[in-house]
Amino acid sequence: MNKNYYAILMAGGVGSRFWPVSTQDFPKQFHDMLGTGDTLIQKTFQRLSHLIPKENIYILTNERYNDLVLEQLPEVTQKQVVLEPAMRNTAPCILYASLKIQKENPDAVMIVAPSDHWIEDEATFSKNVEQAFEFCSDNDALMTLGIQPTFPNTGYGYIEFDKAATNDIKSVNQFREKPDYETAKSFIDQGNFLWNAGIFMWSAKSVVKAFESNQPELYKHFEAGISVYNTEAEAAFIKENYPLAENISVDYAIMEKSKNVYVIAAEFDWNDLGTWGSLYDKLGASDNGNAVVNARTLVEDAQGNMIRTKNDKIVVIDGLNDYIVVDKEEVLLIYPKSKEQDIKKVLQKVKDKFGEQYG
């Protein structure tokens, strides 16, 4: 394996649209959402380790999840777990981790990958990432993997690439925000738009340079800690300074401002597992038109439901269509799939009425 290959595995999110399974204390990346026997973070770590030395995979997460990471990924050492003492979106944590990696290995090239995506064709994923790594090793480039859109999805941002490009690696014209339905249709009709999956590749040199050019204040904020990164004094510096960093995404901070941005259209199937509906789509209707995880079901006149319980619980449903049915200890959720984007709001109402412990 190439010792210059690194990964930043993003594992700090809460995944509130997967409530009640995903909670602040135990978010979705630490759950076996599909009933495969592995949690999402375990699957992602395994996928990355086909290409990247295990000791070069850094887990970026909130400090409250440190023990969960070490429990679920026993191959990982404490030095590989990069802890955020506060939630500040993706730019600060990526800059912080990139500076640590650059200090350890100035020739590093890396992938930034969410911990909760589902990718089945892992060989093709590795092929696309290696293609990007080779390009980033030889060029000052910020790269992303775009997903071929299969329908006019309004829940993703889009990447517009150069239509004239004939190579696999295409220059990016611009990033587009989540569109309305008609705009999404026009993107697909134009043929040079991809879904933005939030998977990035670059060299340590290039990403640090991009932050220095486009976010000088943020860069100075974290560059001030260079002397203590990868030492025992790092934790104290981060505890004091990290919460003072600007709350900004990596897309806004550097990707949308830089001119050296490229994209590869991913050749593998991908699902971001962002909602119960996306989990239903991934699993497919396997039990009389319903998607089922862990439960044993008896259904009559019921289709299109996403059903998840603890192992082997018997669920009887009659006359219910297109609902999310999730049973977890003290919470039972029965909610229309068509309103799944509102689960975040429902969660807040539950916490307001019954207490924070339920979220």
KOLVOKE-728912 format. One record per residue (C-alpha): residue number from 0; y negated, z, x. Coordinates in steps of 0.001 Angstrom, whole numbers, always signed. Each point is the difference from the previous one (the first is absolute). Layout:
BEGIN
NUM,Y,Z,X
...
END
This chain:
BEGIN
0,+0,+0,+0
1,-3551,-703,+1117
2,-1571,+3280,+1170
3,-3461,-1359,-913
4,+910,-219,-3701
5,-1348,+2851,-2159
6,-296,+837,-3685
7,-2306,+2138,-2085
8,+1920,+944,-3129
9,-2491,+1006,-2708
10,+1420,+2932,-1960
11,-2941,+2042,-1259
12,-427,-1253,-3570
13,+769,+1937,-3174
14,+1343,-2845,-2186
15,-1348,+1546,-3190
16,+1032,-2968,-2177
17,+3599,+1147,+605
18,-651,+3398,-1547
19,+1856,+2185,-940
20,+2451,-833,+2830
21,-2786,-509,+2544
22,-2277,+3027,+395
23,-2552,+1227,+2529
24,+2573,+2337,+1516
25,+2796,-2598,+56
26,-1303,-3588,-225
27,+2002,-3138,-710
28,+621,-1089,+3606
29,+2244,+3065,+402
30,+2080,-836,-3105
31,+2984,-2297,-458
32,-1802,-2010,-2676
33,+2696,-2656,-422
34,+3079,+2218,+176
35,+1224,-1608,+3259
36,+699,+3209,+1924
37,-3068,-382,+2245
38,-3600,+975,-661
39,-2719,-2632,+304
40,-1265,+1379,+3322
41,+3554,+45,+1389
42,+520,-3655,-1003
43,-3326,-1000,+1559
44,+739,+1851,+3256
45,+3432,-1648,+218
46,-1533,-3438,-629
47,-2627,+444,+2718
48,+2550,+1358,+2494
49,+1847,-3355,+42
50,-2926,-1393,+2016
51,-1930,+3010,+1322
52,+1326,+2811,+2218
53,+410,+3104,-2171
54,-2108,+2086,+2365
55,-2890,-2489,-509
56,-127,+425,-3789
57,-2838,+2334,-947
58,-65,+1583,-3458
59,-3529,+382,-1341
60,-134,+2588,-2762
61,-1872,+2933,-1478
62,+647,+3283,+1785
63,+1623,+1442,-3144
64,+2877,-2509,+385
65,+829,+777,+3638
66,+3185,+1928,-837
67,+1157,-2656,-2483
68,-358,-2725,+2655
69,+1960,+1958,+2618
70,+2694,+912,-2544
71,+492,-3584,-1234
72,-381,-1713,+3386
73,+1949,+2215,+2436
74,-289,-2641,+2783
75,-3789,+500,+81
76,-1658,+2528,+2310
77,-3068,+2037,-916
78,-2182,-2094,+2313
79,+745,-3070,-2138
80,-1323,+1665,-3163
81,-3752,-631,-139
82,-1506,+2497,-2428
83,-3139,-433,-2114
84,-1677,+3320,-890
85,-1931,-1748,-2812
86,+358,-3198,-2050
87,-2468,-2598,+1303
88,+1552,-3328,-1035
89,+1677,-2376,+2451
90,-2638,-905,+2622
91,-446,+3434,+1665
92,+3713,+711,+313
93,+809,-3497,+1317
94,-2788,+230,+2601
95,+1154,+3481,+1044
96,+3647,-1072,+376
97,-982,-3226,+1792
98,-2042,+1912,+2592
99,+2969,+2319,+611
100,+2354,-2961,+450
101,-2449,-1899,+2234
102,-341,+3050,+2240
103,+3791,+194,+312
104,+493,-3745,+500
105,-3022,-2333,+440
106,+2287,-3031,-549
107,+1251,+1183,-3393
108,+227,-2336,-2986
109,+616,+1648,-3335
110,+726,-370,-3666
111,-1643,+2165,-2648
112,+2447,+235,-2898
113,+11,+1983,-3255
114,+2982,+2350,-344
115,+679,-776,-3665
116,+542,-3780,-159
117,+3382,-1547,-751
118,+1211,-2896,+2186
119,+3621,-1117,-215
120,+146,-2860,+2529
121,-598,+2151,+3055
122,+980,-2707,+2509
123,-2700,-2340,-1296
124,-2503,+2866,-69
125,+725,+629,+3712
126,-345,-3712,+730
127,-3447,-187,-1647
128,-1183,+3172,+1753
129,+1216,-1195,+3417
130,-1785,-3315,-580
131,-3204,+1962,-634
132,+566,+2281,+3009
133,+375,-2976,+2341
134,-3238,-1511,-1293
135,-1866,+3313,+245
136,+1260,+554,+3561
137,-1622,-3265,+1092
138,-3094,-63,-2229
139,-2829,+2268,-1144
140,+1196,-12,-3605
141,+211,+2193,-3069
142,+2986,-1115,-2051
143,+1391,+724,-3407
144,+3140,-956,-1909
145,-853,-1610,-3337
146,+2413,-282,-2917
147,+513,-3282,-1866
148,-1246,+720,-3545
149,+2590,-546,-2710
150,-2392,+505,-2921
151,-3740,+679,-508
152,+142,+3724,+762
153,-3271,+1865,-583
154,+1193,+3161,+1784
155,-158,-1387,+3563
156,-2765,-1179,+2273
157,+362,-3578,+1266
158,-299,-1678,+3415
159,-1569,-3476,+71
160,+1193,-1975,+3028
161,-1118,-3299,+1520
162,+1474,-2737,-2175
163,-7,-2478,+2875
164,+2206,+2227,+2177
165,+3452,-1465,+700
166,+1412,+2772,+2230
167,+1821,+3088,-1260
168,-2883,+2090,+1323
169,-3110,-838,-2018
170,-3588,+1137,+411
171,-1372,+2078,-2872
172,-3117,-1215,-1810
173,-586,+3180,-1968
174,+1549,+2949,-1809
175,-459,+50,-3773
176,-89,+3113,-2169
177,+2448,+555,-2869
178,-856,-2842,-2413
179,+58,-337,-3767
180,+2819,-2082,-1481
181,-1853,-3328,-112
182,-1198,+379,+3585
183,+3519,+890,+1131
184,+1291,-3149,-1719
185,-2587,-2109,+1821
186,+1024,+1561,+3324
187,+3615,-1012,-564
188,-995,-3497,-1127
189,-1979,-501,+3219
190,+3123,+696,+2059
191,-1616,+1750,+2986
192,+9,+3591,-1242
193,+2465,+2780,+818
194,+374,+3563,-1267
195,-1372,+2597,+2398
196,+2933,+2335,+751
197,-1891,+2289,+2379
198,+2311,-795,+2933
199,-1937,-581,+3244
200,+863,-995,+3587
201,-2227,+28,+3086
202,-184,+1119,+3600
203,-1417,+3442,+715
204,-2794,-1704,+1950
205,-957,-2294,-2889
206,-59,+2613,-2753
207,-1973,+2512,+2068
208,-2457,-2759,+944
209,-355,-960,-3692
210,-866,+3591,-929
211,-2451,+253,+2899
212,-1775,-3204,-1148
213,+63,+483,-3769
214,+17,+3803,-424
215,-1840,+1374,+3053
216,-616,+3445,-1526
217,+3634,+452,-1045
218,+1117,-1261,+3414
219,-2247,+2462,+1861
220,+1204,+2807,-2268
221,+3645,-466,+1062
222,-602,-1359,+3503
223,-1553,+3384,+825
224,+3517,+1452,-58
225,+1581,-2425,+2475
226,+284,+2624,+2735
227,+2089,+2327,-2207
228,+2165,-2528,-1877
229,+3711,+451,+749
230,-674,+3504,+1389
231,+226,+3502,-1484
232,-3784,-11,-570
233,+199,-2961,-2413
234,+785,+2066,-3110
235,-3125,+2149,+305
236,-2238,-3058,+485
237,+1478,-1771,-3040
238,-127,+3103,-2219
239,-3728,+313,+681
240,-1024,-3663,+47
241,+2336,-1916,-2308
242,-1449,+1365,-3278
243,-3461,-1189,+1117
244,+1116,-3655,+240
245,-1171,-2570,-2542
246,+2332,-682,-2932
247,+631,-3756,+359
248,+2935,-2418,-218
249,+1109,-2131,+2933
250,-604,-3110,-2130
251,-3690,+823,-461
252,-423,+1462,+3480
253,+1288,-2872,+2136
254,+2108,-2646,-1772
255,-2752,-1343,-2295
256,-2607,+69,+2792
257,+1969,-1612,+2832
258,+202,-3721,+830
259,+3312,+154,+1894
260,+2242,+705,-3007
261,+3267,-1880,-548
262,+2805,+107,-2545
263,+3679,-881,-133
264,+1485,-737,-3413
265,+2971,+2372,-147
266,+3384,-1664,-437
267,+1699,+3104,-1407
268,+136,+1478,-3499
269,-2440,+2869,-411
270,-819,+2645,-2574
271,-2722,+2585,+512
272,+1665,+2471,-2407
273,-3402,+1085,-1233
274,+893,+842,-3608
275,+2990,+747,-2228
276,-302,-3576,-1276
277,+345,-1410,+3528
278,+3098,+2165,+469
279,+1396,-1427,-3257
280,-696,-3536,+1310
281,+1722,+762,+3314
282,+3091,+1563,-1567
283,+338,-2573,-2749
284,+1392,+683,-3455
285,+3502,+1202,+837
286,+1006,+2170,-2943
287,-341,-1762,-3366
288,-3451,-1274,+987
289,-1136,+3263,+1605
290,-527,+972,+3641
291,+1710,+3296,+774
292,-105,+2334,+3015
293,+2465,+2941,+202
294,+542,+374,-3774
295,+3040,-720,-2166
296,-1262,-1727,-3126
297,+996,-681,-3581
298,-2513,-2435,-1466
299,-279,-1716,-3367
300,-2664,-2532,-933
301,-1934,+884,+3189
302,-1129,-2432,+2704
303,-2538,-314,+2787
304,-11,+3726,+766
305,-296,+1591,+3452
306,+2265,+3086,-88
307,+240,+2533,+2837
308,+1488,+3505,+23
309,+1777,+2339,+2369
310,+3520,-1063,+955
311,+2418,-721,-2836
312,-2146,+1359,-2828
313,+1041,-1544,-3327
314,-2853,-1775,-1780
315,+325,-1252,-3587
316,-2663,-2430,-1214
317,-207,-1875,-3297
318,-2778,-2308,-1160
319,-2278,+292,+3046
320,-1283,-3068,+1842
321,-2080,-475,+3161
322,-491,+3685,+783
323,+101,+2132,+3124
324,+2385,+2940,-464
325,-19,+2397,+2955
326,+1503,+3483,-62
327,-817,+2392,+2844
328,+596,+3737,-232
329,-2895,+1383,-2102
330,-1540,-3389,-890
331,+1251,-2775,-2282
332,-2045,-3211,-109
333,+496,-2510,-2842
334,-2758,-2564,+373
335,-602,-3699,-821
336,+487,-2319,+2987
337,-3031,-1965,-1188
338,-2201,+3048,+706
339,+1511,+979,+3363
340,-3348,-396,+1812
341,-1230,+2963,-2101
342,+2620,+2412,+1386
343,-2548,+1201,+2580
344,-2314,+1052,-2857
345,+2879,+1656,-1872
346,+904,+1944,+3123
347,-3543,+1374,+213
348,+142,+1049,-3666
349,+3322,+1770,+603
350,-1454,+1875,+2987
351,-3090,+955,-2011
352,+2072,+1311,-2912
353,+3068,+1492,+1684
354,-943,+603,+3644
355,-108,-1708,+3390
356,+3644,+833,+699
357,+1091,-2862,-2289
358,-1651,-2680,+2115
END
